[in-house]
Amino acid sequence: MSDYDTVVALWPEQQANALRRRANHQIDWENVAEEIGSLGKSDKREIRSRLAATCAHLLKLQYQPDARAVTWRGSAAEACAHIADLLEDSRSLNDYPVGPHSEPRAGAYAQGRKRAALGSGIADLLATCPWTIEQVLDADFWPGD
């Protein structure tokens, strides 16, 4: 059994040191590859989750602009800031939310639409995202402004 299976806190540090020293014989290649592969997936899930939160708040602002506008604006701006931080920390994901494929935005909008419907009681929310990804990612964008 490797340290990967028994010493979770120590294993990453050991592997990072072995990589820096280029000590190939000390590197747990299979588990290192698994961990590196999961890093991008985790960041993508986080981006989708934050996009969904932003879409939910934007929908609530569009359909119920006076209900809790200050709270929803703050939550949407916070989600946008988290996305910006993730993209800054993981530059390889910069094209993920804005790239040629719309899956992240479409999936996030669908989740956000469900959240907004549950949180507002409005059943006839738009089926497709009415905003560009640039608008969704813009912490200063508000529907109706």
MODA-V626086 format. One record per pair of residues at least 6 apart in sequence whose ideal C-beta (glycine too) atoms are under 7 Angstrom apart, sorted by the first residue. I is the first residue (numbers start at 0). J is the second residue. D is the distance in Angstrom with one decimal. If there is no record, write none. Layout:
((I | J | D) (I | J | D))
//
This chain:
((1 | 27 | 5.6) (2 | 9 | 6.0) (2 | 10 | 4.6) (2 | 13 | 6.2) (3 | 10 | 4.8) (3 | 27 | 5.6) (3 | 30 | 4.5) (14 | 26 | 6.3) (14 | 27 | 6.1) (14 | 31 | 5.6) (17 | 25 | 4.1) (17 | 26 | 5.0) (18 | 26 | 6.4) (39 | 92 | 6.9) (42 | 85 | 5.6) (42 | 89 | 5.0) (42 | 92 | 5.7) (43 | 92 | 6.8) (43 | 95 | 6.1) (45 | 85 | 5.9) (46 | 82 | 5.8) (46 | 85 | 5.8) (46 | 92 | 6.9) (46 | 95 | 6.2) (46 | 96 | 5.8) (46 | 103 | 6.6) (47 | 103 | 5.6) (47 | 106 | 6.0) (47 | 107 | 4.9) (49 | 78 | 4.4) (49 | 81 | 5.0) (49 | 82 | 4.8) (50 | 82 | 6.9) (50 | 96 | 6.4) (50 | 103 | 6.5) (50 | 104 | 6.5) (50 | 107 | 3.4) (50 | 135 | 6.4) (51 | 107 | 4.3) (51 | 110 | 3.7) (51 | 111 | 4.2) (51 | 114 | 6.6) (52 | 74 | 6.7) (52 | 78 | 4.4) (52 | 111 | 6.8) (53 | 75 | 5.0) (53 | 78 | 4.4) (53 | 79 | 6.0) (53 | 111 | 7.0) (53 | 135 | 5.6) (54 | 107 | 5.9) (54 | 108 | 4.9) (54 | 111 | 2.9) (54 | 112 | 6.9) (54 | 128 | 6.7) (54 | 135 | 6.4) (55 | 111 | 3.9) (55 | 114 | 3.9) (55 | 115 | 4.3) (55 | 118 | 6.8) (56 | 71 | 4.3) (56 | 74 | 5.1) (56 | 75 | 3.9) (57 | 75 | 6.1) (57 | 130 | 6.8) (57 | 135 | 6.9) (57 | 142 | 5.7) (58 | 111 | 6.5) (58 | 112 | 6.5) (58 | 115 | 3.9) (58 | 124 | 5.7) (59 | 71 | 5.3) (59 | 115 | 5.2) (59 | 118 | 6.5) (59 | 119 | 5.3) (60 | 68 | 6.1) (60 | 71 | 5.3) (60 | 72 | 6.9) (60 | 141 | 6.0) (60 | 142 | 5.4) (61 | 142 | 3.8) (61 | 143 | 6.4) (62 | 119 | 6.3) (62 | 121 | 5.1) (62 | 124 | 6.8) (63 | 119 | 5.7) (64 | 143 | 6.1) (72 | 141 | 6.6) (76 | 138 | 4.4) (79 | 136 | 6.0) (79 | 138 | 4.0) (80 | 138 | 6.4) (82 | 136 | 6.3) (85 | 92 | 6.9) (86 | 92 | 5.9) (86 | 93 | 5.4) (95 | 103 | 6.1) (96 | 103 | 5.2) (96 | 104 | 6.6) (96 | 132 | 5.8) (96 | 136 | 6.6) (97 | 132 | 5.0) (104 | 128 | 6.0) (104 | 132 | 5.1) (104 | 135 | 6.9) (105 | 128 | 6.9) (108 | 128 | 3.9) (112 | 124 | 5.2) (115 | 124 | 6.0) (116 | 122 | 6.3) (116 | 124 | 5.7) (134 | 140 | 4.5))
//
